[in-house]
Amino acid sequence: MTEPLFQISDLSLALPDMARKPLLGRAPRIEILKQVSFELAQGAITGIVGESGSGKTTLGRVLVRLLAPTAGRVMFKGRDIGQLDEAALKPLRRDLQMIFQDPLSSLNPRHTVGRIVATPLERYGVDKARRRAQEALERVGLPGAFAKRYPHELSGGQRQRVGIARAVALEPAFILADEVVSGLDVSSQARVLALLKELAADMNLTIAFISHDLSVIRSLCDAVVVLDRGAIVEAGPCGQVFDAPQSLVTRQLIDAIPLPEIDDSWFDKAAVAGA
């Protein structure tokens, strides 16, 4: 057994409640995350699920330290990154990457695909950034000619592949994928999910996959964390949680969404279908 990449202990996060009037000059605070504890295994894909407002996106932002927790520990590679300032976080940013829900808005429309992928590499002083960017594009199934194209010239699935290439080009340890297939058609979803599954295995990537689609979580992820109103109500291996849910919230989520039988052949067919 390898050491978990992330160990989250008693994590809580409270943010100002702008809908309420200040009290004694201070804005009231609302608790978004409540004593959350779980681990992310090295090289595994962990699904984070819950109803709207459950705190899953906020939790993801804490993992990549776009938000600092109010209390608790966020251990990454054995180091508590929860309260590090930006100067201390800077060397770690390369290891903590994101894939965004809307690929078009996250890609600079004035830059070519090659430049978009190369820019983070140049920022971190990686040698031969352009060549590395080309290799990253090929790794996600986009041939060399795509480096000269602009985002508006690509399909939704191809744009999401560019976003994935930008994230994996730095060879990070962790990727946060927040609703990354929700805006794609079914066939594009299948190909992007197959790609993520392949990259996780080939690169030993740890991925936190946030989604409202439980059928995707069940088929893609190794483990799942179920949130309800900022607290974990259930967590464990996907098969265990889906086949024998222990919490009412999990059972309700499963009952609300049809779960088709998707096996490895589904991913195999998607992987060979192309972009």
Secondary structure by P-SEA (a helix, b strand, c coil): cccccbbbcbbbbbccccccccccccccccccccbbbbbbcccbbbbbbbccccaaaaaaaaaacccccccccccccccccccccccccccccccbbbbbccccccccccccaaaaaaaaaaaacccaaaaaaaaaaaaacccccccccccccccaaaaaaaaaaaaacccccbbbbccccccccaaaaaaaaaaaaaaaaaacbbbbcccccaaaaaacccbbbbbccccccccccaaaaaaccccaaaaaaaaacccccccaaaaaaaaaccc
